[in-house]
């Protein structure tokens, strides 16, 4: 799992690539949480357009990040989930929970 971040006035966009699996989540959780809280923007958008696979620890990571953002007055949404990630979110009935929009520009 690799991360790149870009902050605008509207949102911190976190672009994730690779696989969101237990080992990667363990390594990146603190960094992403710190960036989300340190950002002045009121929203965090996680761009999943380059994510091929996500296991249950990845789902837990995103749920925890959403709760953290909510606890600090920020919103979290997912952008551009790939078909396997869309299917996973739908199967777990989390699409509405994350406000995952249809594929389009990140943060749009």
C-alpha positions in Angstrom: 0.0 0.0 0.0 1.4 3.4 -1.0 0.0 6.8 -0.1 0.2 10.2 -1.6 -1.6 13.2 -0.2 -2.8 16.5 -1.6 -4.5 19.2 0.5 -6.9 21.8 -0.9 -9.1 24.3 0.9 -12.0 21.8 0.5 -10.4 18.4 1.3 -7.3 16.4 2.1 -7.2 13.8 -0.7 -5.4 10.6 0.2 -4.6 8.5 -2.8 -4.0 4.9 -2.0 -2.5 2.3 -4.4 -1.7 -1.4 -4.1 -3.4 -3.6 -1.6 -4.9 -2.5 1.7 -4.0 -5.5 3.9 -3.1 -6.0 7.5 0.6 -5.4 7.2 0.2 -2.2 5.2 -2.5 -0.9 7.5 -0.3 -1.5 10.6 2.4 0.6 9.0 0.3 3.4 7.6 -2.5 3.9 10.1 -0.8 6.4 12.4 0.5 8.5 9.5 -2.9 8.7 7.8 -4.7 9.5 11.1 -2.2 12.3 11.8 -2.5 13.8 8.3 -6.3 13.7 8.6 -6.3 15.5 11.9 -3.6 18.0 11.0 -5.3 19.1 7.8 -7.2 22.4 7.9 -9.7 21.1 5.3 -13.1 20.0 6.6 -13.1 16.8 4.6 -11.0 13.8 3.9 -11.4 11.9 0.6 -9.7 8.6 0.2 -9.1 7.9 -3.5 -9.3 4.1 -4.1 -8.8 4.2 -7.9 -5.5 2.3 -7.7 -6.5 -0.3 -5.0 -6.7 -3.8 -6.3 -7.6 -5.6 -3.1 -8.7 -4.9 0.5 -9.0 -7.4 3.3 -11.0 -7.0 6.6 -8.2 -5.0 8.2 -8.5 -2.5 5.4 -12.2 -2.2 5.9 -11.6 -1.8 9.7 -9.0 0.9 8.9 -11.5 2.9 6.8 -14.2 2.6 9.4 -11.9 3.8 12.1 -10.7 6.7 10.0 -14.3 7.7 9.3 -15.1 7.6 13.0 -11.9 9.6 13.8 -12.9 12.3 11.3 -16.4 12.4 12.5 -15.2 12.8 16.1 -13.2 15.8 15.0 -15.9 17.5 12.9 -14.6 16.3 9.5 -16.2 14.2 6.9 -14.7 11.2 5.2 -15.7 9.9 1.8 -14.3 7.3 -0.6 -13.7 8.2 -4.3 -13.2 6.1 -7.3 -13.4 2.6 -5.8 -12.3 -0.1 -8.3 -14.9 -2.8 -9.2 -13.6 -5.3 -6.6 -13.7 -2.6 -3.8 -17.2 -1.5 -4.9 -18.3 -5.1 -4.7 -16.7 -5.6 -1.3 -18.3 -2.4 0.1 -21.7 -3.3 -1.4 -21.5 -6.9 0.0 -20.8 -5.5 3.5 -23.5 -2.8 3.0 -21.0 0.0 3.6 -21.5 2.0 0.4 -23.8 4.5 2.0 -21.8 4.5 5.2 -18.8 5.8 3.3 -20.8 7.9 0.8 -18.8 6.3 -2.0 -19.7 8.3 -5.1 -19.7 6.9 -8.6 -16.3 6.8 -10.4 -15.2 10.3 -11.2 -12.5 12.9 -10.3 -11.2 12.5 -6.7 -13.0 14.9 -4.4 -15.7 15.7 -6.9 
